[in-house]
């Protein structure tokens, strides 16, 4: 008898297995699915139990508190991050300049300011130290613009000329005579101790020898306390050489301030002040030291401009001041 081939037997077994699998999936009520149904019921029951009694979280989920029982833990929510601070607007430093004087020429007024011991002129449009721009100059103030911050800083002062503070004489119209029955008007009270214009004078040698230095001092007498005296002094640079400029004894005090600048054209700009001055009685304001360069019949030193200031910057009138002249001998 002939045996069936092995390949045919294997095909038949595979076909039977496939038929059984199809039959099992198409019949959920078959005995083979009972175990799956039971497993699903167990999962539902476990889920319901866990919803009523939540499971204890695993140790790994407790973080640092679970791993270190002695560590502190706060249940307060962390604070909200602070809002970023608003940017602070830049602030300009205090103005480093101070009023040194206002000098009057034929071409007009020229104003000077001081920084430390340096005195220099300013006009509208100037840029000082690369930090300040002069926005405007008037007879009572200078407006500085701080370039880095855009801040406008104003220096105010009082720089009246002598003719502005001396009372002008005004001729009044004659009044009609009062009736005889009318009582005479009360006399106006006189101001006692009213100070007149200050008096200034030069003091120095009548002659000097070429090559030998000499001193010239400017002296003042005033019934008012002089707190500041910015001035401009002129000399002939072809005849004289400026050696030294120093304040006189009237301004030498713990609260005194002094600065000057000598220019090649023969001008000296001087700023001198004292916060606690006394009354001046032929007091020494300024001392200048010159060295004659050559012989000359007359070497002249003059005050081109002067501004005497009293309390609160009020101008003090002063009388005429003649130039100092000396002869330079060989």
FISE-491121 format. One record per residue (C-alpha): chain; x, y, z; residue number from 1. Coordinates in Angstrom, 3 decimals. Layout:
# FISE-491121
  ch         x         y         z    i
   A         X         Y         Z  NUM
...
***
This chain:
# FISE-491121
  ch         x         y         z    i
   A     0.000     0.000     0.000    1
   A     1.314     3.473    -0.907    2
   A     1.816     6.034     1.889    3
   A     0.524     9.611     1.460    4
   A     3.267    12.108     1.000    5
   A     4.447    14.068     4.062    6
   A     3.797    17.406     2.471    7
   A     0.145    16.639     2.055    8
   A    -0.127    15.700     5.722    9
   A     1.463    18.943     6.850   10
   A    -0.882    20.996     4.656   11
   A    -3.863    19.209     6.138   12
   A    -2.718    19.923     9.702   13
   A    -2.182    23.597     8.958   14
   A    -5.624    23.917     7.413   15
   A    -7.227    22.320    10.482   16
   A    -5.412    24.683    12.822   17
   A    -6.498    27.756    10.866   18
   A   -10.126    26.581    10.891   19
   A   -10.016    26.182    14.664   20
   A    -8.624    29.709    15.236   21
   A   -11.329    31.275    13.047   22
   A   -14.020    29.371    14.831   23
   A   -12.698    30.503    18.255   24
   A   -12.760    34.276    17.397   25
   A   -16.207    34.132    15.844   26
   A   -17.739    32.524    18.964   27
   A   -17.141    34.687    22.069   28
   A   -19.332    32.427    24.154   29
   A   -17.088    29.517    23.505   30
   A   -15.439    27.867    26.471   31
   A   -12.075    29.318    25.402   32
   A   -13.269    32.903    26.132   33
   A   -14.451    32.297    29.675   34
   A   -11.025    32.939    31.107   35
   A   -10.771    36.285    29.256   36
   A   -14.174    37.409    30.587   37
   A   -13.186    36.497    34.099   38
   A    -9.974    38.472    33.767   39
   A   -11.891    41.605    32.617   40
   A   -14.276    41.334    35.579   41
   A   -11.345    41.170    37.963   42
   A    -9.814    44.321    36.433   43
   A   -13.088    46.263    36.798   44
   A   -13.424    45.237    40.450   45
   A    -9.819    46.265    41.156   46
   A   -10.368    49.686    39.550   47
   A   -13.489    50.308    41.633   48
   A   -11.613    49.391    44.806   49
   A    -8.712    51.726    43.973   50
   A   -11.107    54.626    43.339   51
   A   -12.482    54.244    46.870   52
   A    -9.096    53.601    48.522   53
   A    -6.289    55.322    46.586   54
   A    -3.092    53.423    46.583   55
   A    -0.104    54.755    48.516   56
   A     2.322    56.391    46.107   57
   A     5.531    54.648    45.443   58
   A     8.629    55.692    47.424   59
   A    10.311    56.949    44.301   60
   A     7.525    59.501    43.779   61
   A     7.980    61.104    47.190   62
   A    11.049    63.018    46.021   63
   A    13.455    64.372    48.574   64
   A    10.973    64.094    51.437   65
   A    10.626    60.389    50.867   66
   A    14.330    59.790    50.608   67
   A    15.282    62.020    53.587   68
   A    12.803    61.814    56.508   69
   A    14.612    64.613    58.390   70
   A    14.441    67.182    55.607   71
   A    12.082    70.152    55.881   72
   A     9.191    70.513    53.510   73
   A     6.835    73.440    53.115   74
   A     3.353    73.054    51.736   75
   A     3.192    76.806    50.982   76
   A     3.234    77.395    47.257   77
   A     6.429    79.069    46.043   78
   A     6.217    82.871    45.689   79
   A     5.651    84.340    42.307   80
   A     8.774    85.751    40.662   81
   A     9.160    89.471    41.280   82
   A     8.403    91.727    38.378   83
   A    11.524    93.230    36.798   84
   A    12.349    96.641    38.252   85
   A    11.662    99.601    36.038   86
   A    14.828   101.100    34.558   87
   A    16.140   104.048    36.606   88
   A    16.502   107.232    34.616   89
   A    20.090   108.542    34.588   90
   A    20.720   111.510    36.882   91
   A    23.053   114.340    35.957   92
   A    25.833   115.130    38.470   93
   A    25.941   118.517    40.216   94
   A    27.014   121.323    37.926   95
   A    30.820   121.636    38.270   96
   A    30.928   125.292    37.189   97
   A    30.355   128.504    39.132   98
   A    29.892   132.112    38.127   99
   A    33.223   133.982    37.889  100
   A    32.244   137.328    36.435  101
   A    30.766   139.243    33.561  102
   A    33.093   141.621    31.742  103
   A    31.898   144.402    29.485  104
   A    33.692   145.317    26.300  105
   A    32.830   147.614    23.417  106
   A    31.595   144.548    21.500  107
   A    29.267   143.528    24.338  108
   A    29.212   141.554    27.565  109
   A    31.445   138.506    28.016  110
   A    30.605   136.012    30.752  111
   A    33.137   133.865    32.607  112
   A    32.687   130.737    34.687  113
   A    35.145   128.894    36.890  114
   A    35.910   125.228    37.480  115
   A    38.369   124.637    40.260  116
   A    41.085   127.234    39.781  117
   A    40.449   127.652    36.042  118
   A    38.422   130.594    34.722  119
   A    37.257   130.733    31.119  120
   A    34.659   132.547    28.989  121
   A    31.471   130.871    27.807  122
   A    28.995   131.678    25.079  123
   A    25.949   130.019    23.587  124
   A    26.816   126.899    21.601  125
   A    30.039   126.077    23.493  126
   A    30.675   122.478    24.629  127
   A    32.568   122.216    27.925  128
   A    34.627   119.138    28.860  129
   A    32.730   117.138    26.240  130
   A    29.843   116.818    28.747  131
   A    27.972   120.117    28.860  132
   A    26.580   122.258    26.065  133
   A    25.822   125.931    26.702  134
   A    22.207   126.321    25.602  135
   A    21.870   130.001    26.405  136
   A    23.560   132.953    28.122  137
   A    21.741   135.989    29.546  138
   A    22.635   138.753    32.000  139
   A    21.244   136.695    34.882  140
   A    21.737   133.002    34.028  141
   A    23.573   130.400    31.959  142
   A    21.744   127.276    30.768  143
   A    23.820   124.082    30.556  144
   A    22.644   120.858    28.900  145
   A    24.178   117.662    30.303  146
   A    24.672   115.656    27.106  147
   A    24.741   112.171    28.676  148
   A    21.366   112.518    30.439  149
   A    19.696   115.369    28.548  150
   A    19.231   117.275    31.830  151
   A    19.045   121.069    31.670  152
   A    20.924   122.768    34.524  153
   A    20.699   126.522    35.112  154
   A    23.300   128.719    36.813  155
   A    21.715   131.918    38.082  156
   A    23.636   135.010    39.197  157
   A    23.428   138.758    39.588  158
   A    26.005   140.678    37.552  159
   A    24.896   144.289    37.352  160
   A    27.220   146.997    36.169  161
   A    28.136   150.006    38.273  162
   A    25.875   152.330    36.312  163
   A    22.966   149.946    36.921  164
   A    23.174   150.130    40.713  165
   A    23.989   153.839    41.205  166
   A    20.661   155.676    41.624  167
   A    19.969   157.983    38.727  168
   A    19.081   161.601    39.474  169
   A    15.577   162.399    38.284  170
   A    14.333   166.018    38.152  171
   A    10.833   166.199    39.601  172
   A     8.245   168.764    38.525  173
   A     7.676   171.494    41.140  174
   A     4.502   171.050    43.139  175
   A     1.998   173.760    43.861  176
   A     2.369   175.288    47.354  177
   A     0.098   173.727    49.899  178
   A    -2.613   175.851    51.508  179
   A    -1.559   177.706    54.652  180
   A    -4.114   175.864    56.725  181
   A    -2.707   172.482    55.739  182
   A    -0.254   170.929    58.173  183
   A     3.255   170.266    56.783  184
   A     3.911   166.699    55.728  185
   A     5.994   164.605    58.135  186
   A     9.691   164.500    57.375  187
   A    10.925   161.270    55.845  188
   A    13.247   159.281    58.116  189
   A    16.859   159.211    57.013  190
   A    18.645   155.925    56.473  191
   A    21.460   155.791    58.998  192
   A    24.704   154.155    58.055  193
   A    23.949   153.758    54.370  194
   A    27.138   152.692    52.591  195
   A    28.369   154.673    49.617  196
   A    30.289   153.347    46.620  197
   A    33.408   151.351    47.419  198
   A    36.783   152.968    46.789  199
   A    39.682   151.146    45.145  200
   A    43.319   152.090    44.641  201
   A    46.576   150.581    43.392  202
   A    49.684   150.357    45.530  203
   A    53.103   149.642    44.042  204
   A    56.558   151.034    43.295  205
   A    56.949   154.157    41.200  206
   A    59.771   152.499    39.265  207
   A    61.208   149.033    38.750  208
   A    64.344   147.664    37.173  209
   A    64.206   145.440    34.088  210
   A    64.600   141.787    35.070  211
   A    63.706   142.402    38.746  212
   A    60.232   141.354    39.891  213
   A    57.922   143.717    41.768  214
   A    54.508   143.485    43.446  215
   A    51.399   145.557    42.846  216
   A    48.385   145.273    45.155  217
   A    44.771   146.307    44.631  218
   A    43.182   147.704    47.822  219
   A    39.539   148.464    48.652  220
   A    37.516   150.376    51.211  221
   A    33.846   149.446    51.457  222
   A    31.040   149.930    53.945  223
   A    29.593   146.593    52.823  224
   A    31.018   143.122    53.106  225
   A    32.482   141.975    49.787  226
   A    31.750   138.288    49.215  227
   A    33.128   137.990    45.675  228
   A    35.118   140.091    43.236  229
   A    35.523   138.536    39.772  230
   A    37.635   140.809    37.623  231
   A    39.746   141.203    34.507  232
   A    43.188   142.828    34.716  233
   A    45.169   143.937    31.677  234
   A    48.881   144.700    31.135  235
   A    51.298   145.090    28.214  236
   A    52.826   141.641    27.545  237
   A    55.611   143.238    25.495  238
   A    56.868   145.067    28.602  239
   A    55.727   142.954    31.560  240
   A    55.585   139.236    32.321  241
   A    53.055   137.937    34.838  242
   A    54.912   135.906    37.478  243
   A    52.273   135.277    40.173  244
   A    48.689   136.120    41.069  245
   A    47.423   135.588    44.606  246
   A    44.525   136.787    46.777  247
   A    45.096   139.601    49.248  248
   A    44.706   139.267    52.995  249
   A    41.062   140.351    52.788  250
   A    40.132   137.137    50.961  251
   A    42.616   134.776    52.626  252
   A    40.376   132.835    55.019  253
   A    39.249   129.241    55.595  254
   A    36.122   129.961    53.544  255
   A    37.970   131.804    50.774  256
   A    38.088   130.651    47.157  257
   A    40.490   131.850    44.478  258
   A    41.291   131.094    40.844  259
   A    42.861   132.871    37.892  260
   A    44.055   132.468    34.315  261
   A    46.768   134.455    32.531  262
   A    46.388   134.824    28.757  263
   A    49.080   135.590    26.198  264
   A    47.297   138.790    25.112  265
   A    48.046   140.427    28.481  266
   A    44.721   139.718    30.226  267
   A    44.252   138.011    33.578  268
   A    40.860   136.633    34.551  269
   A    40.504   136.365    38.329  270
   A    37.790   134.886    40.514  271
   A    38.011   135.502    44.263  272
   A    35.389   135.029    46.977  273
   A    34.902   134.692    50.726  274
   A    31.767   133.406    52.423  275
   A    32.489   135.148    55.753  276
   A    34.064   138.515    54.903  277
   A    34.503   141.545    57.129  278
   A    34.127   145.229    56.365  279
   A    36.960   146.456    54.147  280
   A    39.013   149.415    55.280  281
   A    41.858   149.873    52.809  282
   A    42.012   146.081    52.674  283
   A    44.299   144.176    50.349  284
   A    42.164   142.426    47.721  285
   A    44.719   141.215    45.219  286
   A    48.489   140.965    44.800  287
   A    50.096   140.732    41.348  288
   A    53.763   139.991    40.713  289
   A    55.324   141.135    37.431  290
   A    58.809   140.896    35.916  291
   A    59.773   143.709    33.512  292
   A    61.134   142.458    30.188  293
   A    62.745   145.715    29.070  294
   A    63.060   149.367    29.942  295
   A    59.964   151.489    29.319  296
   A    58.913   155.006    30.161  297
   A    55.609   153.731    31.485  298
   A    54.307   150.237    32.194  299
   A    50.552   150.280    32.768  300
   A    48.325   147.860    34.738  301
   A    44.551   148.388    34.709  302
   A    41.275   146.766    35.738  303
   A    39.303   146.185    32.554  304
   A    36.239   144.951    34.424  305
   A    35.260   144.321    38.028  306
   A    32.133   143.060    39.737  307
   A    32.019   143.550    43.497  308
   A    29.332   141.328    45.018  309
   A    27.759   141.557    48.441  310
   A    25.222   139.366    50.204  311
   A    23.081   137.161    47.938  312
   A    25.139   138.215    44.923  313
   A    23.971   141.834    45.081  314
   A    26.269   144.190    43.176  315
   A    28.244   146.793    45.145  316
   A    28.896   150.059    43.358  317
   A    32.445   151.405    43.311  318
   A    34.113   154.623    42.281  319
   A    36.392   155.203    39.312  320
   A    39.741   153.414    39.415  321
   A    42.700   154.797    37.517  322
   A    45.399   152.603    36.002  323
   A    48.643   151.856    37.814  324
   A    51.743   153.168    36.034  325
   A    55.401   152.596    36.790  326
   A    58.687   153.375    35.041  327
   A    60.942   150.495    34.013  328
   A    64.619   151.362    34.138  329
   A    67.421   149.399    32.448  330
***
